[in-house]
Amino acid sequence: MSKSKHFTGQPILNQLLIFLDKGKIRKIAMQDQSDRYVKKFSTYNHTVVMLFLAFEGYHSIREVVLGLLANAHKLSHLGLSYVVRRSTFSEANQRRNSQVFGDIYMSVYRKYASSLADSRLSDADMKRLYIMDSTTMSLFKDILKGVGRNPKEGKKKGGIKAHTIIKADENVPYLIRYSAAVRHDHTFLKEVHHLPKGSIITFDKGYVDYAQYQRFTECSIWYVTRLKDNALYEARMEFDIPDDADSGVLKDEEIILYYGQNKEEHRARRIAYWDSENKRLFEFISNNFELSAEKIALIYKRRWQIELLFKQLKQNFPLKYFVGDNENAIEIQIWAAMLANLLITLVKSRVRRKWAFSNMVSVIRQQLMSYIDIIAFLEDPEGTWRKTINENKREYENSLFPEMQGAYF
């Protein structure tokens, strides 16, 4: 009986690692000197082991090493010639700079970004839209300062915050920076200086920095956010609302926001919008005076997309347990989860059949080290079974004992 087309000579994990360029990783390691004084556990090996941890959902270094030992006969497929010791793994998480893994993530992202774009998004404004927000992960130790007051009893937990930007038509992180959870979001705005001219970026009202808003205007980068309840501004001119405008648009006006000790001015646009579905009044501000008021409201509504991404990451790669108790090790593990999410997103983009992301993660996690052609299987999960039945029937067509075919099922 011939082999099913769904079975391959490589484990699923190795098929995911194909998206990683070994030569590029070696180049990144040389630039960052992350393999200096390293004998065996190279940056590439470290990346593979961290992805193994992320996909399997292990909670400790001991579990990771035992998982590798259980699959020792398959590790050569992954480019691993030995099972790393727990002490070596722990030391690498502490010593090897986490930014190396960030550079690896970005190298994979840049290489495959074009295949991630959503072709169904026809709106030109949405194709140049960037969405920014942050998500916080609690830590059992106060490694990084957490938010909130100190408890009266017990120790305060730490927290790490991932400041993230995504492109609306890609739905994977385009830029990530980490900080202590106590750090205010608006400080991250200063790092948003690389966006292409004419880009649109939206974020919530936690990112308040009028000086940065003015720099956006000078760089022809358009922002859309909400006006804080206690914001002080001066109304200058009210614009007419077109007859065919959305009924939710109540006011569209030019305002001046003041900032700095010298009371410098930032010219902005304020839009009052009534959301009839949620029975809420929203006040949007933007430095773009060309887009319609309803388009401004729609752009801010798309901000919810990044919340769904955070939910996807936390549900499928729950970062509740960290294998290291230092800041560097924690960041490495978060980068590994981000990279694992990106690799599965790339697989999903190549499969025509509709799959829920969580279902796809579940299949890959359960069969991670199985010799299954993951793309072919996801395209037609029942195909293997049908092909096996048909091959078995053909084998016993001329048999003197056709009833024996049932013994295979």
C-alpha positions in Angstrom: 0.0 0.0 0.0 1.5 3.4 -1.0 2.0 6.2 1.5 -0.6 8.8 2.0 0.2 12.2 0.4 -0.4 13.8 3.9 2.6 12.1 5.5 6.0 13.6 5.0 9.6 13.0 6.0 9.6 16.0 8.3 7.8 16.8 11.6 5.3 19.6 11.5 7.7 21.8 13.6 10.4 21.5 10.9 7.8 22.5 8.3 7.2 25.7 10.3 10.9 26.3 10.7 11.2 26.5 6.9 10.0 30.1 7.2 13.2 30.9 9.1 16.3 31.7 7.1 19.3 30.0 8.8 21.7 32.2 7.0 19.9 35.4 8.1 19.8 34.2 11.7 23.6 33.5 11.6 24.1 37.0 10.2 21.9 38.5 13.0 23.9 36.5 15.5 27.2 37.9 14.2 25.9 41.5 14.2 24.7 41.2 17.8 27.6 38.9 18.9 25.0 36.6 20.4 27.1 33.5 19.7 30.3 34.8 21.1 31.9 32.3 23.5 29.1 29.8 22.6 30.2 26.2 21.9 27.0 24.4 21.0 23.8 26.2 21.9 23.8 28.7 19.1 21.2 31.4 18.5 19.5 29.2 15.9 19.3 26.3 18.3 18.0 28.6 21.0 15.3 29.9 18.6 14.2 26.4 17.8 14.0 25.3 21.4 12.0 28.5 22.3 9.5 27.8 19.5 9.2 24.2 20.7 8.4 25.6 24.2 5.8 28.1 22.7 4.0 25.6 20.5 3.9 22.9 23.2 2.8 25.4 25.9 5.4 24.2 28.5 5.6 25.9 31.8 9.2 25.1 32.9 12.7 24.4 31.6 12.4 20.8 33.0 9.3 20.2 30.9 11.1 21.6 27.8 14.1 19.3 28.3 11.9 16.3 28.9 9.9 17.1 25.8 13.0 17.2 23.7 14.3 14.0 25.2 11.0 12.3 24.3 11.6 13.3 20.7 15.3 12.8 20.6 15.2 10.6 17.5 13.5 13.4 15.6 15.7 16.4 16.6 18.1 16.0 13.7 15.2 17.1 11.5 15.2 20.4 13.4 18.9 21.0 13.0 19.5 20.0 16.7 22.4 17.6 17.3 21.9 17.3 21.0 19.5 18.0 23.9 20.4 21.1 25.7 21.0 20.9 29.4 18.8 22.8 31.8 21.7 24.9 33.2 22.8 25.8 29.6 19.2 26.7 28.6 18.7 28.9 31.7 22.1 30.6 31.3 21.3 31.4 27.6 17.9 32.9 28.5 19.7 35.2 30.9 22.8 36.0 28.9 21.7 36.2 25.2 20.2 39.6 24.4 16.4 39.3 23.8 16.7 41.9 21.0 18.3 39.1 18.9 15.0 37.3 18.9 13.2 40.6 18.0 15.5 40.9 15.0 14.7 37.3 14.0 11.0 38.0 14.3 11.3 41.2 12.1 13.4 39.4 9.5 10.7 36.8 9.1 8.0 39.5 9.1 9.7 41.6 6.4 10.4 38.6 4.2 6.7 37.5 4.1 4.9 40.7 4.8 3.5 40.8 1.2 1.8 37.4 1.6 0.1 38.6 4.8 -1.8 41.5 3.3 -5.5 41.1 3.2 -6.5 41.3 -0.5 -10.2 41.8 0.5 -9.3 45.2 2.0 -10.1 47.5 -1.0 -10.2 50.8 0.8 -7.0 52.7 0.1 -7.2 54.6 3.4 -7.4 51.3 5.4 -4.4 49.9 3.5 -2.2 52.7 4.9 -3.7 52.4 8.4 -1.6 51.5 11.4 -3.1 50.6 14.8 -1.2 51.1 18.1 -2.0 49.8 21.6 -0.3 47.9 24.5 -1.1 44.8 26.5 0.2 43.9 29.9 1.3 40.5 31.2 1.4 39.9 35.0 4.5 38.5 36.6 4.7 36.5 39.8 7.8 38.4 40.9 8.3 42.2 41.0 11.0 41.9 38.3 9.4 44.8 36.4 7.3 47.3 38.3 3.6 46.6 38.1 0.8 49.1 38.0 -1.5 50.0 41.0 -0.9 50.5 44.6 1.2 48.3 46.8 -1.0 45.7 48.7 -1.3 45.9 52.4 -0.4 42.3 52.8 1.9 40.1 50.6 4.2 41.2 47.8 3.2 43.2 44.8 3.4 41.3 41.5 5.4 42.7 38.6 4.2 43.3 35.1 5.6 43.7 31.6 3.9 45.8 28.9 4.2 45.1 25.2 3.7 48.2 23.1 2.6 47.1 19.7 1.8 48.5 16.2 0.0 46.5 13.5 -0.9 47.3 10.0 -4.7 47.0 9.5 -4.3 44.8 6.4 -1.9 42.3 8.1 -3.0 41.6 11.6 0.5 40.7 13.0 2.8 42.9 15.0 4.7 45.4 12.8 6.6 46.9 15.7 7.0 45.8 19.4 8.7 47.4 22.3 8.7 46.2 25.9 8.7 48.1 29.2 7.7 47.8 32.8 3.9 47.8 33.2 4.1 51.1 35.2 5.5 53.0 32.2 2.9 55.3 30.7 1.8 54.5 27.1 2.3 58.0 25.8 6.1 57.7 26.1 6.0 55.1 23.3 4.7 57.7 20.9 8.2 59.1 20.6 9.4 55.9 18.9 6.8 56.2 16.2 8.9 58.2 13.8 9.5 55.7 11.0 6.0 55.4 9.4 5.8 56.3 5.7 4.6 59.7 4.7 0.8 59.8 4.3 0.3 57.0 6.8 -2.7 57.0 9.2 -2.2 55.8 12.8 -5.0 55.3 15.4 -4.7 54.8 19.1 -6.7 55.3 22.3 -6.7 58.3 24.5 -4.1 56.9 26.8 -1.5 58.1 24.2 -1.7 61.8 24.9 1.3 63.8 23.7 0.4 67.0 21.9 4.0 67.7 21.1 4.2 64.3 19.3 0.9 65.1 17.6 2.5 68.2 16.1 5.5 66.2 14.9 3.1 63.8 13.2 1.6 66.8 11.3 5.1 68.1 10.3 5.9 64.6 8.9 2.6 64.3 7.1 1.5 61.4 9.3 -2.2 61.5 10.2 -3.5 60.3 13.5 -7.0 59.5 14.8 -7.6 59.2 18.5 -10.1 60.3 21.2 -10.2 63.6 23.1 -9.6 63.2 26.8 -12.5 64.3 29.0 -10.3 66.9 30.8 -8.6 68.3 27.7 -8.4 72.0 27.3 -8.9 73.4 23.9 -10.1 76.4 22.0 -12.7 76.1 19.3 -11.9 78.1 16.2 -14.2 77.2 13.3 -17.1 74.8 12.8 -17.4 72.9 9.5 -20.7 72.3 7.8 -22.0 68.7 8.0 -23.0 67.4 4.5 -26.6 66.4 4.0 -25.5 62.8 3.1 -23.3 62.4 6.2 -23.8 59.7 8.7 -26.6 60.8 11.1 -24.2 60.0 14.0 -22.0 63.0 13.2 -23.1 65.8 15.5 -20.2 68.3 15.2 -17.1 68.8 13.1 -14.8 71.7 14.0 -11.3 73.0 14.1 -9.7 73.3 17.6 -6.4 74.5 19.0 -4.7 72.4 21.7 -1.9 74.0 23.8 1.1 72.2 25.1 4.5 72.9 26.7 5.6 75.6 29.0 5.5 78.1 26.2 1.9 77.3 25.4 2.7 76.1 21.9 -0.2 75.4 19.6 -1.4 72.2 17.8 -4.2 72.6 15.2 -6.5 69.7 15.2 -10.0 68.6 14.2 -12.7 67.6 16.7 -15.6 65.4 15.7 -18.5 64.6 18.0 -20.1 61.3 17.1 -23.1 59.5 18.6 -22.9 55.8 18.4 -26.6 54.7 18.3 -25.6 51.0 18.7 -23.8 51.4 22.0 -25.7 54.6 23.1 -22.4 56.5 23.6 -21.0 59.9 22.6 -17.5 59.8 21.2 -15.2 62.8 20.7 -12.5 62.1 18.1 -9.5 64.3 17.3 -7.3 64.2 14.2 -4.8 66.3 12.3 -6.4 65.2 9.0 -8.9 67.8 7.6 -9.6 66.0 4.3 -11.2 62.7 5.4 -14.9 62.7 6.0 -16.2 62.7 9.6 -17.7 59.2 9.3 -14.4 57.9 7.9 -12.6 59.2 11.0 -15.1 57.4 13.1 -14.6 54.2 11.1 -10.8 54.4 11.4 -11.1 54.6 15.1 -13.5 51.7 15.1 -10.8 49.6 13.4 -8.7 50.0 16.5 -10.5 47.1 18.0 -8.6 44.9 15.6 -5.5 45.0 17.8 -7.5 44.0 20.8 -8.6 40.9 19.0 -4.9 40.2 18.2 -4.0 40.5 21.9 -6.8 38.1 22.7 -5.6 35.6 20.0 -2.1 35.7 21.5 -3.1 35.3 25.1 -5.6 32.5 24.3 -3.3 30.4 22.1 0.1 31.2 23.7 -0.8 32.1 27.3 2.1 33.8 28.9 1.2 33.0 32.5 4.3 31.0 33.3 7.8 32.1 32.4 10.9 29.8 32.3 13.2 32.6 33.5 13.0 35.0 36.4 14.8 37.9 34.8 13.7 40.6 32.4 15.8 39.3 29.5 14.4 35.7 29.7 10.8 37.0 29.9 11.3 39.1 26.8 12.8 36.2 24.9 9.7 34.0 25.7 7.3 36.8 24.6 9.3 37.1 21.3 9.0 33.3 20.9 5.2 33.5 21.3 5.1 36.4 18.8 7.2 34.4 16.3 5.1 31.2 16.8 1.9 33.3 16.2 3.5 34.7 13.0 4.5 31.3 11.7 1.0 29.9 12.1 -0.5 33.0 10.5 1.8 32.4 7.5 0.5 28.8 7.3 -3.0 30.0 7.6 -2.4 32.4 4.7 -1.4 29.5 2.5 -4.5 27.3 3.2 -7.6 27.9 1.1 -9.9 26.1 3.5 -11.3 28.3 6.3 -9.9 27.5 9.7 -10.4 29.2 13.1 -7.0 30.3 14.3 -7.4 28.5 17.6 -8.4 25.2 15.9 -5.3 25.4 13.7 -3.1 26.0 16.8 -4.7 23.1 18.5 -4.0 20.7 15.6 -0.3 21.9 15.3 0.2 21.7 19.1 -1.1 18.1 19.3 0.8 16.8 16.3 3.9 19.1 16.5 6.4 16.3 16.1 4.3 14.1 13.8 5.3 13.4 10.2 2.3 15.0 8.6 2.3 17.4 5.6 0.5 20.2 7.5 -0.5 22.3 4.5 -2.1 19.3 2.7 -3.7 18.1 5.9 -5.3 21.5 6.7 -6.6 21.7 3.1 -8.3 18.3 3.3 -8.3 16.7 6.8 -10.6 13.9 5.6 -8.5 13.2 2.5 -6.0 10.9 4.3 -8.8 8.7 5.6 -10.6 8.5 2.2 -7.3 7.7 0.4 -6.4 5.0 2.9 -9.9 3.3 2.5 -9.6 3.4 -1.3 -6.1 2.0 -1.4 -7.1 -0.8 1.0 -10.1 -1.7 -1.2 -7.9 -1.8 -4.3 -5.3 -4.0 -2.6 -8.0 -6.6 -1.7 -10.0 -6.5 -5.0 -8.6 -9.8 -6.2 -7.9 -11.4 -2.8 -9.2 -14.8 -2.0 -10.0 -13.5 1.5 -11.7 -10.1 1.0 -13.2 -10.2 4.4 -9.7 -9.7 5.9 -9.6 -6.1 4.8 -11.7 -5.3 7.8 -8.8 -6.3 10.1 -7.1 -3.0 9.1 -9.9 -0.9 10.6 
